[in-house]
C-alpha cells in the first residue's frame, strides 16, 4: 500500500452514508443507498472533497449482520467506482470478525476501514494495540483509528505514539472529552505529519491550522455543496468564512 497516497486520499469531508432499509420487513435496500451516493457524486463530491464511510455509527453498523455490512460497502464501492475513496466501518467486539471485515472491505474495493476500541468489556491499551495489529496483518488496507471516548474510554498520547508504528494506520478520527486542556490540539500538533486527522470535534478552522485535513460532516448527505465550499474555504485560508458556516 502506498501510505502517502492513502493519507492524501483521506482528505476532505468524511461523510457517513446512511444505510437504507425497506419497509415493512427492514431488508437492506442497497439500491436506495446507491441512489444517495449517486446524488452526492452529482453535486460535487469528488476525491478532492470527500470520503464515503459505509456502515459507520450513523450508518447503523451496530444493528447490522456481517453479511449486511459487506453488501452495503460493496454497493457503495461499486457505485463510486473509484471516483471517491470509500471507508468501511469495522467496529466489532471480535478480533476474528475484525480480520474478516478488513478482508471483506479490501475485496469490495474500499480503501480504508474505521476501527475503534471494542466496547462492553474494559479493554486496556495493550489489548487495543494488538487488536489493530491483527487488522493490519489481515489485509493491505488503510486503517482509520476512531477515538470513541464516550463509549470505550479515551486514548492516551502514548497509545497514539504506539499506533503510529503500524504502517497501515493512516488516519485518526479525533475528538476528546475536554475542551479546556489542549488534549485535542496537542495530539494534532504532534502527529499531523504521521496521520491524516479527521476532526470530529467541529473545530474545523483551528484544527486545519494545526494540520487536520479531513472533517466529519453529516450535513453533506443532503447539502453536499456546503461541504465542497467548506473544503475550499479552509484550503484557501478563509478561516473566518469557514467558522461562519458551522
SELUM-914006 format. One record per residue (C-alpha): residue in three letters; residue number from 1; x, y, z negated. Coordinates in nm, 4 decimals, decimal comma. Layout:
N
+-----+-----+----------+----------+----------+
!   r !   k !        X !        Y !        Z !
+-----+-----+----------+----------+----------+
! ALA ! NUM !        X !        Y !        Z !
...
+-----+-----+----------+----------+----------+
//
This chain:
246
+-----+-----+----------+----------+----------+
!   r !   k !        X !        Y !        Z !
+-----+-----+----------+----------+----------+
! UNK !   1 !   0,0000 !   0,0000 !   0,0000 !
! UNK !   2 !   0,1199 !   0,3498 !   0,0880 !
! UNK !   3 !   0,0972 !   0,5164 !  -0,2544 !
! UNK !   4 !   0,1461 !   0,8731 !  -0,1293 !
! UNK !   5 !  -0,1254 !   0,8280 !   0,1321 !
! UNK !   6 !  -0,3626 !   0,6746 !  -0,1216 !
! UNK !   7 !  -0,3177 !   0,9735 !  -0,3523 !
! UNK !   8 !  -0,3911 !   1,2157 !  -0,0675 !
! UNK !   9 !  -0,6983 !   1,0164 !   0,0341 !
! UNK !  10 !  -0,8402 !   1,0529 !  -0,3158 !
! UNK !  11 !  -0,8629 !   1,4331 !  -0,2981 !
! UNK !  12 !  -1,1843 !   1,6363 !  -0,2687 !
! UNK !  13 !  -1,5331 !   1,5797 !  -0,4081 !
! UNK !  14 !  -1,5678 !   1,2466 !  -0,5875 !
! UNK !  15 !  -1,9268 !   1,1582 !  -0,5002 !
! UNK !  16 !  -2,1071 !   0,8799 !  -0,6850 !
! UNK !  17 !  -2,3525 !   0,7450 !  -0,4284 !
! UNK !  18 !  -2,6882 !   0,6445 !  -0,5832 !
! UNK !  19 !  -2,7783 !   0,2800 !  -0,5317 !
! UNK !  20 !  -3,1190 !   0,2412 !  -0,3717 !
! UNK !  21 !  -3,3716 !  -0,0295 !  -0,4608 !
! UNK !  22 !  -3,7062 !  -0,1338 !  -0,3122 !
! UNK !  23 !  -4,0405 !  -0,1201 !  -0,4905 !
! UNK !  24 !  -4,2023 !  -0,3209 !  -0,6354 !
! UNK !  25 !  -3,9532 !  -0,6081 !  -0,6640 !
! UNK !  26 !  -3,6414 !  -0,3894 !  -0,7146 !
! UNK !  27 !  -3,4430 !  -0,5640 !  -0,4438 !
! UNK !  28 !  -3,1266 !  -0,3867 !  -0,3324 !
! UNK !  29 !  -3,2040 !  -0,1513 !  -0,0423 !
! UNK !  30 !  -2,8725 !  -0,1299 !   0,1414 !
! UNK !  31 !  -3,0335 !   0,0372 !   0,4429 !
! UNK !  32 !  -3,1586 !   0,3267 !   0,2274 !
! UNK !  33 !  -2,8184 !   0,3697 !   0,0648 !
! UNK !  34 !  -2,6604 !   0,3780 !   0,4085 !
! UNK !  35 !  -2,9046 !   0,6499 !   0,5159 !
! UNK !  36 !  -2,7870 !   0,8634 !   0,2257 !
! UNK !  37 !  -2,4242 !   0,8088 !   0,3270 !
! UNK !  38 !  -2,5114 !   0,8997 !   0,6867 !
! UNK !  39 !  -2,6716 !   1,2213 !   0,5573 !
! UNK !  40 !  -2,3543 !   1,3131 !   0,3660 !
! UNK !  41 !  -2,1369 !   1,2479 !   0,6696 !
! UNK !  42 !  -2,3654 !   1,4563 !   0,8923 !
! UNK !  43 !  -2,3483 !   1,7532 !   0,6532 !
! UNK !  44 !  -1,9726 !   1,7929 !   0,6489 !
! UNK !  45 !  -1,8294 !   1,5390 !   0,4058 !
! UNK !  46 !  -1,5110 !   1,4178 !   0,5754 !
! UNK !  47 !  -1,1905 !   1,2692 !   0,4371 !
! UNK !  48 !  -1,0738 !   1,6244 !   0,3594 !
! UNK !  49 !  -1,3748 !   1,6905 !   0,1424 !
! UNK !  50 !  -1,4723 !   1,3731 !  -0,0338 !
! UNK !  51 !  -1,4577 !   1,0166 !  -0,1558 !
! UNK !  52 !  -1,7655 !   0,7952 !  -0,1912 !
! UNK !  53 !  -1,7933 !   0,5911 !  -0,5127 !
! UNK !  54 !  -2,0075 !   0,2807 !  -0,4636 !
! UNK !  55 !  -2,1667 !   0,1449 !  -0,7788 !
! UNK !  56 !  -2,0439 !   0,3934 !  -1,0354 !
! UNK !  57 !  -2,2380 !   0,4659 !  -1,3537 !
! UNK !  58 !  -2,4822 !   0,6894 !  -1,1644 !
! UNK !  59 !  -2,4973 !   0,4089 !  -0,9080 !
! UNK !  60 !  -2,6336 !   0,1684 !  -1,1723 !
! UNK !  61 !  -2,3465 !  -0,0817 !  -1,1705 !
! UNK !  62 !  -2,4301 !  -0,1868 !  -1,5268 !
! UNK !  63 !  -2,7697 !  -0,3229 !  -1,4193 !
! UNK !  64 !  -2,6495 !  -0,4989 !  -1,1033 !
! UNK !  65 !  -2,5325 !  -0,8523 !  -1,0386 !
! UNK !  66 !  -2,1876 !  -0,9232 !  -0,8979 !
! UNK !  67 !  -2,3360 !  -1,0015 !  -0,5558 !
! UNK !  68 !  -2,5408 !  -0,6798 !  -0,5551 !
! UNK !  69 !  -2,2314 !  -0,4755 !  -0,6343 !
! UNK !  70 !  -2,0445 !  -0,6378 !  -0,3468 !
! UNK !  71 !  -2,3299 !  -0,5952 !  -0,0986 !
! UNK !  72 !  -2,3586 !  -0,2310 !  -0,1991 !
! UNK !  73 !  -1,9926 !  -0,1473 !  -0,1376 !
! UNK !  74 !  -1,9970 !  -0,3449 !   0,1867 !
! UNK !  75 !  -2,2870 !  -0,1356 !   0,3157 !
! UNK !  76 !  -2,1258 !   0,1950 !   0,2208 !
! UNK !  77 !  -1,7880 !   0,0982 !   0,3647 !
! UNK !  78 !  -1,9475 !  -0,0222 !   0,6878 !
! UNK !  79 !  -2,1489 !   0,2986 !   0,7284 !
! UNK !  80 !  -1,8465 !   0,5141 !   0,6511 !
! UNK !  81 !  -1,6206 !   0,3204 !   0,8903 !
! UNK !  82 !  -1,3042 !   0,4809 !   0,7542 !
! UNK !  83 !  -1,4231 !   0,8388 !   0,8043 !
! UNK !  84 !  -1,4333 !   0,8963 !   0,4280 !
! UNK !  85 !  -1,2487 !   0,6874 !   0,1670 !
! UNK !  86 !  -1,4614 !   0,4516 !  -0,0424 !
! UNK !  87 !  -1,4075 !   0,3513 !  -0,4054 !
! UNK !  88 !  -1,5906 !   0,0711 !  -0,5842 !
! UNK !  89 !  -1,6931 !   0,0892 !  -0,9472 !
! UNK !  90 !  -1,5262 !  -0,2143 !  -1,1022 !
! UNK !  91 !  -1,6112 !  -0,1699 !  -1,4696 !
! UNK !  92 !  -1,6697 !  -0,5011 !  -1,6438 !
! UNK !  93 !  -1,6040 !  -0,6756 !  -1,9734 !
! UNK !  94 !  -1,4367 !  -0,9701 !  -1,7994 !
! UNK !  95 !  -1,0778 !  -0,9739 !  -1,6731 !
! UNK !  96 !  -1,1645 !  -1,2575 !  -1,4365 !
! UNK !  97 !  -1,4573 !  -1,0636 !  -1,2923 !
! UNK !  98 !  -1,2371 !  -0,7540 !  -1,2603 !
! UNK !  99 !  -0,9990 !  -0,9532 !  -1,0424 !
! UNK ! 100 !  -1,2897 !  -1,0797 !  -0,8309 !
! UNK ! 101 !  -1,4224 !  -0,7252 !  -0,7933 !
! UNK ! 102 !  -1,0795 !  -0,5983 !  -0,6861 !
! UNK ! 103 !  -1,0545 !  -0,8679 !  -0,4197 !
! UNK ! 104 !  -1,4111 !  -0,8102 !  -0,3012 !
! UNK ! 105 !  -1,3592 !  -0,4340 !  -0,2792 !
! UNK ! 106 !  -1,0433 !  -0,4781 !  -0,0740 !
! UNK ! 107 !  -1,2147 !  -0,7268 !   0,1582 !
! UNK ! 108 !  -1,5101 !  -0,4899 !   0,2048 !
! UNK ! 109 !  -1,2815 !  -0,2086 !   0,3167 !
! UNK ! 110 !  -1,2794 !   0,0030 !   0,0013 !
! UNK ! 111 !  -0,9517 !   0,1822 !  -0,0680 !
! UNK ! 112 !  -0,9943 !   0,2135 !  -0,4440 !
! UNK ! 113 !  -1,1545 !   0,0565 !  -0,7480 !
! UNK ! 114 !  -1,2568 !   0,2517 !  -1,0563 !
! UNK ! 115 !  -1,1619 !   0,0851 !  -1,3860 !
! UNK ! 116 !  -1,2291 !   0,1802 !  -1,7467 !
! UNK ! 117 !  -1,1607 !   0,0116 !  -2,0782 !
! UNK ! 118 !  -1,4011 !  -0,2796 !  -2,1404 !
! UNK ! 119 !  -1,6911 !  -0,1956 !  -2,3670 !
! UNK ! 120 !  -1,8628 !  -0,3746 !  -2,6588 !
! UNK ! 121 !  -1,5521 !  -0,5096 !  -2,8346 !
! UNK ! 122 !  -1,2951 !  -0,2612 !  -2,9647 !
! UNK ! 123 !  -1,0048 !  -0,3311 !  -2,7300 !
! UNK ! 124 !  -0,6680 !  -0,1787 !  -2,8098 !
! UNK ! 125 !  -0,4387 !  -0,0072 !  -2,5607 !
! UNK ! 126 !  -0,2224 !  -0,3152 !  -2,5070 !
! UNK ! 127 !  -0,5361 !  -0,5050 !  -2,4040 !
! UNK ! 128 !  -0,6280 !  -0,2366 !  -2,1543 !
! UNK ! 129 !  -0,2796 !  -0,2168 !  -2,0066 !
! UNK ! 130 !  -0,2821 !  -0,5934 !  -1,9430 !
! UNK ! 131 !  -0,6342 !  -0,5666 !  -1,8006 !
! UNK ! 132 !  -0,5239 !  -0,3040 !  -1,5463 !
! UNK ! 133 !  -0,2145 !  -0,5089 !  -1,4593 !
! UNK ! 134 !  -0,4435 !  -0,8017 !  -1,3767 !
! UNK ! 135 !  -0,6407 !  -0,5850 !  -1,1337 !
! UNK ! 136 !  -0,3212 !  -0,4544 !  -0,9736 !
! UNK ! 137 !  -0,1948 !  -0,8081 !  -0,9192 !
! UNK ! 138 !  -0,5267 !  -0,9298 !  -0,7770 !
! UNK ! 139 !  -0,5438 !  -0,7023 !  -0,4713 !
! UNK ! 140 !  -0,3442 !  -0,4437 !  -0,2797 !
! UNK ! 141 !  -0,5868 !  -0,1643 !  -0,3610 !
! UNK ! 142 !  -0,5635 !   0,1748 !  -0,5286 !
! UNK ! 143 !  -0,6791 !   0,1896 !  -0,8901 !
! UNK ! 144 !  -0,8543 !   0,4865 !  -1,0497 !
! UNK ! 145 !  -0,8482 !   0,4857 !  -1,4293 !
! UNK ! 146 !  -1,1629 !   0,6350 !  -1,5818 !
! UNK ! 147 !  -1,1355 !   0,7705 !  -1,9360 !
! UNK ! 148 !  -1,4808 !   0,6846 !  -2,0747 !
! UNK ! 149 !  -1,4041 !   0,8087 !  -2,4257 !
! UNK ! 150 !  -1,7741 !   0,8270 !  -2,5202 !
! UNK ! 151 !  -1,8204 !   0,4527 !  -2,4672 !
! UNK ! 152 !  -1,4850 !   0,2795 !  -2,5092 !
! UNK ! 153 !  -1,2511 !   0,5110 !  -2,7013 !
! UNK ! 154 !  -1,0157 !   0,7850 !  -2,5891 !
! UNK ! 155 !  -0,6887 !   0,7236 !  -2,4034 !
! UNK ! 156 !  -0,3670 !   0,8378 !  -2,5676 !
! UNK ! 157 !  -0,0872 !   1,0249 !  -2,3924 !
! UNK ! 158 !   0,1300 !   0,7176 !  -2,4471 !
! UNK ! 159 !  -0,1205 !   0,4929 !  -2,2685 !
! UNK ! 160 !  -0,1257 !   0,7283 !  -1,9698 !
! UNK ! 161 !   0,2549 !   0,7033 !  -1,9627 !
! UNK ! 162 !   0,2345 !   0,3238 !  -1,9576 !
! UNK ! 163 !  -0,0292 !   0,3175 !  -1,6850 !
! UNK ! 164 !   0,1959 !   0,5391 !  -1,4728 !
! UNK ! 165 !   0,4357 !   0,2445 !  -1,4485 !
! UNK ! 166 !   0,1788 !   0,0440 !  -1,2469 !
! UNK ! 167 !   0,2254 !   0,1444 !  -0,8806 !
! UNK ! 168 !  -0,1342 !   0,0727 !  -0,7756 !
! UNK ! 169 !  -0,2692 !   0,3220 !  -1,0295 !
! UNK ! 170 !  -0,3040 !   0,6286 !  -0,8093 !
! UNK ! 171 !  -0,5862 !   0,8214 !  -0,9766 !
! UNK ! 172 !  -0,7046 !   0,9310 !  -1,3179 !
! UNK ! 173 !  -1,0675 !   1,0348 !  -1,3605 !
! UNK ! 174 !  -1,0107 !   1,2588 !  -1,6535 !
! UNK ! 175 !  -1,2228 !   1,4005 !  -1,9323 !
! UNK ! 176 !  -1,1502 !   1,4453 !  -2,3015 !
! UNK ! 177 !  -1,3763 !   1,4719 !  -2,6078 !
! UNK ! 178 !  -1,2327 !   1,8019 !  -2,7339 !
! UNK ! 179 !  -1,2003 !   2,1328 !  -2,5516 !
! UNK ! 180 !  -1,0019 !   2,3170 !  -2,8183 !
! UNK ! 181 !  -0,6839 !   2,1086 !  -2,8419 !
! UNK ! 182 !  -0,5440 !   2,1185 !  -2,4856 !
! UNK ! 183 !  -0,5774 !   1,7386 !  -2,4509 !
! UNK ! 184 !  -0,7389 !   1,7748 !  -2,1099 !
! UNK ! 185 !  -0,4853 !   2,0267 !  -1,9823 !
! UNK ! 186 !  -0,1766 !   1,8645 !  -2,1332 !
! UNK ! 187 !  -0,2190 !   1,5331 !  -1,9526 !
! UNK ! 188 !  -0,2826 !   1,7020 !  -1,6162 !
! UNK ! 189 !   0,0252 !   1,9231 !  -1,6561 !
! UNK ! 190 !   0,2490 !   1,6255 !  -1,7323 !
! UNK ! 191 !   0,1133 !   1,3753 !  -1,4779 !
! UNK ! 192 !  -0,0218 !   1,5756 !  -1,1810 !
! UNK ! 193 !   0,2695 !   1,4648 !  -0,9637 !
! UNK ! 194 !   0,2105 !   1,0992 !  -1,0516 !
! UNK ! 195 !  -0,1690 !   1,0744 !  -1,0203 !
! UNK ! 196 !  -0,4465 !   1,2381 !  -0,8254 !
! UNK ! 197 !  -0,6593 !   1,3814 !  -1,1054 !
! UNK ! 198 !  -1,0374 !   1,3749 !  -1,0754 !
! UNK ! 199 !  -1,1751 !   1,6465 !  -1,3039 !
! UNK ! 200 !  -1,4724 !   1,5036 !  -1,4953 !
! UNK ! 201 !  -1,4875 !   1,7989 !  -1,7368 !
! UNK ! 202 !  -1,6280 !   2,0641 !  -1,4981 !
! UNK ! 203 !  -1,3189 !   2,2812 !  -1,5331 !
! UNK ! 204 !  -1,2531 !   2,2837 !  -1,1620 !
! UNK ! 205 !  -1,0750 !   2,6210 !  -1,1181 !
! UNK ! 206 !  -0,8425 !   2,5764 !  -1,4161 !
! UNK ! 207 !  -0,7773 !   2,2080 !  -1,3505 !
! UNK ! 208 !  -0,6924 !   2,2880 !  -0,9867 !
! UNK ! 209 !  -0,4352 !   2,5436 !  -1,1032 !
! UNK ! 210 !  -0,2819 !   2,2748 !  -1,3257 !
! UNK ! 211 !  -0,2675 !   2,0204 !  -1,0429 !
! UNK ! 212 !  -0,6022 !   1,8368 !  -1,0209 !
! UNK ! 213 !  -0,7175 !   1,7830 !  -0,6629 !
! UNK ! 214 !  -1,0473 !   1,5956 !  -0,6988 !
! UNK ! 215 !  -1,3745 !   1,6818 !  -0,8686 !
! UNK ! 216 !  -1,6644 !   1,4710 !  -0,9994 !
! UNK ! 217 !  -1,9746 !   1,6239 !  -0,8376 !
! UNK ! 218 !  -2,3163 !   1,4569 !  -0,8254 !
! UNK ! 219 !  -2,4666 !   1,7691 !  -0,6667 !
! UNK ! 220 !  -2,3187 !   1,6728 !  -0,3298 !
! UNK ! 221 !  -2,5697 !   1,3913 !  -0,2895 !
! UNK ! 222 !  -2,8402 !   1,6408 !  -0,1922 !
! UNK ! 223 !  -2,6300 !   1,9528 !  -0,1210 !
! UNK ! 224 !  -2,3086 !   1,8351 !   0,0467 !
! UNK ! 225 !  -2,2400 !   2,1802 !   0,1910 !
! UNK ! 226 !  -2,1880 !   2,3030 !  -0,1655 !
! UNK ! 227 !  -1,9067 !   2,0511 !  -0,2103 !
! UNK ! 228 !  -1,7414 !   2,1496 !   0,1158 !
! UNK ! 229 !  -1,7433 !   2,5133 !   0,0083 !
! UNK ! 230 !  -1,6145 !   2,4269 !  -0,3401 !
! UNK ! 231 !  -1,3096 !   2,2476 !  -0,1994 !
! UNK ! 232 !  -1,2398 !   2,5325 !   0,0429 !
! UNK ! 233 !  -1,2642 !   2,7973 !  -0,2299 !
! UNK ! 234 !  -1,0285 !   2,6047 !  -0,4574 !
! UNK ! 235 !  -0,7792 !   2,5263 !  -0,1818 !
! UNK ! 236 !  -0,7772 !   2,8932 !  -0,0786 !
! UNK ! 237 !  -0,7177 !   3,0112 !  -0,4348 !
! UNK ! 238 !  -1,0571 !   3,1794 !  -0,4678 !
! UNK ! 239 !  -1,0994 !   3,0670 !  -0,8269 !
! UNK ! 240 !  -1,3491 !   3,3352 !  -0,9315 !
! UNK ! 241 !  -1,5786 !   3,2328 !  -0,6466 !
! UNK ! 242 !  -1,5398 !   2,8657 !  -0,7374 !
! UNK ! 243 !  -1,6248 !   2,9408 !  -1,1009 !
! UNK ! 244 !  -1,9408 !   3,1244 !  -0,9989 !
! UNK ! 245 !  -2,0517 !   2,8139 !  -0,8092 !
! UNK ! 246 !  -2,0565 !   2,5988 !  -1,1239 !
+-----+-----+----------+----------+----------+
//
